[in-house]
Amino acid sequence: MSTRDYLTIGEVVQRLKNTHPDLSISKVRFLEDEGLISPERTQGGYRKFSQSDVARVEMILKLQKDHFLPLAVIRERLAEYDRGRIPAELERTGVVEEPLPTVIADDAPIPLDEVQNALGIPASFVKELAEFGVVQLGSDETGPFVDRADVSAVHAAWDLRRFGVEPRHLRMYGTFAEREAALFAQIVLPAFRHKTPESRKRLAETLAELGSLTDQLKGRLLRRALAKAFEDLA
């Protein structure tokens, strides 16, 4: 049994062939030539596709097939994704849920005084988000910084300003997240008291499943509340 932690280009094609029957090795090479993907290489020069590389290929294919976007536009969408912002089309593809946290977590935090250049968002706005518990600012010898995992939340909050939603309006989301986390802790901690690699893995899987189920529930409750609030307009 292979213990490789990567796929070859041929294996990538085989994995995605069912949903993208027209995919070929030459197509994947073309995406690399265009700079849309950049898999690592073995010492022998063979391409090594990680899980995030495969997810990136699938995102590109879905954006082409489902949204008919040209490569130039896809390149812009991927640039947004690499900065921690999920474009609307990628949210709807449903293929970024797993690789995104890995991509973000592997990057260094953003110093607060570099937020404007890195994200195009004023540092003062990020400070305000921190004040209301939407993001948390870390600090080291160089000063305060924003964790890369919070970048998508910063972008979402910034975009909400177009609808008149200010950071102070978002406090409730932080409060609800803390309450939901406390509920999850009550549910799972008794079963995961032993801190072993295997128990940590099962804990992560359980929390991911709980999060997915509660996301479905919250989505349904929100749609029902909106229907009730706007029933006169229906």
C-alpha positions as CSV (number, residue, x, y, z in Angstrom):
1,M,0.0,0.0,0.0
2,S,1.4,3.4,-1.0
3,T,2.3,5.8,1.8
4,R,2.7,8.8,-0.5
5,D,1.1,12.0,0.8
6,Y,0.6,13.3,-2.8
7,L,-0.9,12.3,-6.1
8,T,0.7,12.1,-9.5
9,I,-0.8,14.0,-12.4
10,G,-2.3,10.8,-13.8
11,E,-3.9,10.1,-10.4
12,V,-5.4,13.6,-10.3
13,V,-7.0,13.1,-13.7
14,Q,-8.4,9.7,-12.6
15,R,-9.8,11.1,-9.4
16,L,-11.6,14.0,-11.1
17,K,-12.6,12.0,-14.2
18,N,-16.1,11.1,-13.0
19,T,-17.2,14.7,-12.6
20,H,-15.0,16.1,-15.4
21,P,-14.9,13.4,-18.1
22,D,-13.1,15.7,-20.5
23,L,-10.1,16.2,-18.2
24,S,-6.8,15.0,-19.5
25,I,-3.1,15.2,-18.4
26,S,-2.5,17.8,-21.1
27,K,-5.3,19.9,-19.7
28,V,-3.7,19.9,-16.2
29,R,-0.3,20.7,-17.7
30,F,-2.0,23.6,-19.5
31,L,-3.4,25.0,-16.2
32,E,0.2,24.8,-14.8
33,D,1.6,26.6,-17.8
34,E,-1.0,29.3,-17.3
35,G,0.2,29.8,-13.7
36,L,-3.2,28.7,-12.2
37,I,-1.7,25.8,-10.3
38,S,1.9,25.2,-9.1
39,P,2.4,21.7,-7.8
40,E,5.7,20.8,-6.2
41,R,8.1,18.4,-7.9
42,T,9.9,15.3,-6.8
43,Q,13.7,15.1,-7.0
44,G,13.1,13.3,-10.3
45,G,11.0,16.2,-11.7
46,Y,7.6,14.6,-11.4
47,R,4.7,16.7,-10.2
48,K,3.4,16.2,-6.7
49,F,-0.2,17.2,-6.2
50,S,-1.3,17.8,-2.6
51,Q,-4.9,17.8,-1.4
52,S,-5.1,21.6,-1.8
53,D,-3.6,21.3,-5.3
54,V,-6.3,18.8,-6.4
55,A,-9.0,21.0,-4.8
56,R,-7.6,24.0,-6.8
57,V,-7.8,22.1,-10.1
58,E,-11.4,21.1,-9.3
59,M,-12.3,24.8,-8.5
60,I,-10.9,25.9,-11.8
61,L,-12.8,23.2,-13.7
62,K,-16.0,24.1,-12.0
63,L,-15.6,27.8,-12.6
64,Q,-15.1,27.0,-16.3
65,K,-17.9,24.5,-16.6
66,D,-20.6,25.9,-14.2
67,H,-19.9,29.6,-14.6
68,F,-18.3,29.8,-18.1
69,L,-15.5,32.1,-16.8
70,P,-12.5,32.8,-19.0
71,L,-9.0,32.0,-17.6
72,A,-8.3,35.7,-17.0
73,V,-11.3,36.0,-14.7
74,I,-10.5,32.7,-13.0
75,R,-7.0,33.9,-12.3
76,E,-8.6,36.9,-10.5
77,R,-10.9,34.7,-8.5
78,L,-8.0,32.5,-7.4
79,A,-6.0,35.5,-6.4
80,E,-8.9,36.5,-4.1
81,Y,-9.0,33.0,-2.7
82,D,-5.3,33.1,-2.0
83,R,-5.7,36.3,0.0
84,G,-8.3,34.5,2.1
85,R,-11.4,35.8,0.5
86,I,-13.9,33.3,-1.0
87,P,-15.5,34.7,-4.2
88,A,-19.2,34.1,-4.5
89,E,-18.8,31.6,-7.3
90,L,-16.4,29.5,-5.2
91,E,-18.8,29.5,-2.3
92,R,-21.4,27.9,-4.5
93,T,-19.1,25.3,-5.9
94,G,-18.8,23.7,-2.5
95,V,-15.2,22.6,-3.0
96,V,-13.3,25.0,-0.8
97,E,-14.6,23.9,2.6
98,E,-11.6,21.7,3.4
99,P,-8.6,23.1,1.7
100,L,-9.2,26.8,2.7
101,P,-8.3,26.5,6.4
102,T,-5.1,24.7,5.5
103,V,-4.1,27.4,3.0
104,I,-4.8,30.1,5.5
105,A,-3.2,28.5,8.5
106,D,0.1,27.9,6.7
107,D,0.6,31.6,6.0
108,A,2.1,34.0,8.4
109,P,-0.1,36.5,10.2
110,I,-0.5,40.0,8.8
111,P,1.0,42.8,10.9
112,L,-1.7,45.4,11.6
113,D,0.3,48.2,10.0
114,E,0.4,46.1,6.8
115,V,-3.3,45.3,6.6
116,Q,-4.0,48.2,4.2
117,N,-1.5,47.0,1.7
118,A,-2.2,43.3,2.1
119,L,-6.0,43.4,2.2
120,G,-7.0,46.8,0.9
121,I,-8.9,47.4,4.1
122,P,-8.0,50.1,6.7
123,A,-6.3,49.0,9.8
124,S,-8.8,51.2,11.8
125,F,-11.6,49.0,10.5
126,V,-9.9,45.8,11.7
127,K,-9.3,47.4,15.1
128,E,-13.0,48.1,15.3
129,L,-13.8,44.5,14.4
130,A,-11.5,43.4,17.2
131,E,-13.3,45.8,19.6
132,F,-16.6,44.0,18.9
133,G,-15.2,40.5,19.0
134,V,-15.5,39.7,15.3
135,V,-11.7,39.1,15.0
136,Q,-8.9,38.7,17.5
137,L,-5.7,40.6,17.3
138,G,-2.5,38.8,18.3
139,S,0.7,40.5,19.4
140,D,4.4,39.8,19.2
141,E,7.6,41.7,19.4
142,T,6.8,43.5,16.2
143,G,3.3,44.6,17.4
144,P,-0.3,43.6,16.8
145,F,-1.2,41.3,13.9
146,V,-4.2,39.7,12.3
147,D,-4.3,35.9,12.1
148,R,-4.7,34.7,8.5
149,A,-7.6,32.5,9.6
150,D,-9.6,35.7,10.3
151,V,-9.0,37.3,6.9
152,S,-12.2,35.9,5.4
153,A,-14.2,37.4,8.3
154,V,-12.5,40.8,7.8
155,H,-13.5,40.7,4.1
156,A,-17.1,39.7,4.8
157,A,-17.5,42.4,7.4
158,W,-16.0,45.0,5.0
159,D,-18.4,44.0,2.3
160,L,-21.4,44.2,4.6
161,R,-20.7,47.9,5.0
162,R,-22.4,48.3,1.6
163,F,-25.6,47.4,3.3
164,G,-25.1,49.7,6.2
165,V,-23.9,46.9,8.5
166,E,-21.2,48.2,10.9
167,P,-18.9,46.2,13.2
168,R,-21.0,47.0,16.2
169,H,-23.9,45.2,14.5
170,L,-21.8,42.1,14.2
171,R,-21.2,41.6,17.9
172,M,-24.1,39.1,18.1
173,Y,-22.3,36.7,15.8
174,G,-19.3,36.5,18.1
175,T,-21.6,36.0,21.1
176,F,-23.5,33.2,19.3
177,A,-20.3,31.5,18.2
178,E,-19.1,31.4,21.8
179,R,-22.4,29.9,22.9
180,E,-22.3,27.3,20.1
181,A,-18.7,26.4,21.0
182,A,-19.8,25.9,24.6
183,L,-22.6,23.6,23.5
184,F,-20.2,21.5,21.4
185,A,-17.9,21.2,24.4
186,Q,-20.7,19.9,26.5
187,I,-21.5,17.3,23.8
188,V,-18.1,16.0,22.9
189,L,-15.6,16.6,25.8
190,P,-16.8,13.7,27.9
191,A,-16.0,11.3,25.1
192,F,-12.5,12.8,24.3
193,R,-10.8,13.1,27.7
194,H,-7.7,11.1,26.6
195,K,-5.4,13.3,24.5
196,T,-4.0,10.9,22.0
197,P,-3.4,11.5,18.3
198,E,-6.3,9.2,17.4
199,S,-8.7,10.9,19.8
200,R,-7.6,14.4,18.5
201,K,-8.4,13.2,14.9
202,R,-11.8,11.8,15.9
203,L,-12.5,15.0,17.9
204,A,-11.7,17.1,14.8
205,E,-14.0,14.9,12.6
206,T,-16.8,15.1,15.2
207,L,-16.6,18.9,15.5
208,A,-16.6,19.2,11.7
209,E,-19.7,17.1,11.5
210,L,-21.4,19.1,14.2
211,G,-20.5,22.3,12.5
212,S,-21.9,21.1,9.2
213,L,-25.2,20.0,10.8
214,T,-25.7,23.2,12.8
215,D,-24.9,25.3,9.7
216,Q,-27.8,23.5,7.9
217,L,-30.0,24.2,10.8
218,K,-29.1,27.8,11.1
219,G,-29.5,28.3,7.3
220,R,-33.1,26.8,7.5
221,L,-34.0,28.9,10.6
222,L,-32.7,32.1,8.9
223,R,-34.7,31.4,5.7
224,R,-37.8,30.8,7.7
225,A,-37.3,34.0,9.7
226,L,-36.7,36.0,6.5
227,A,-39.8,34.5,4.9
228,K,-41.9,35.6,7.9
229,A,-40.3,39.0,8.1
230,F,-40.9,39.7,4.5
231,E,-44.1,37.8,3.9
232,D,-46.0,40.9,2.9
233,L,-43.5,41.3,0.0
234,A,-43.9,37.7,-1.3
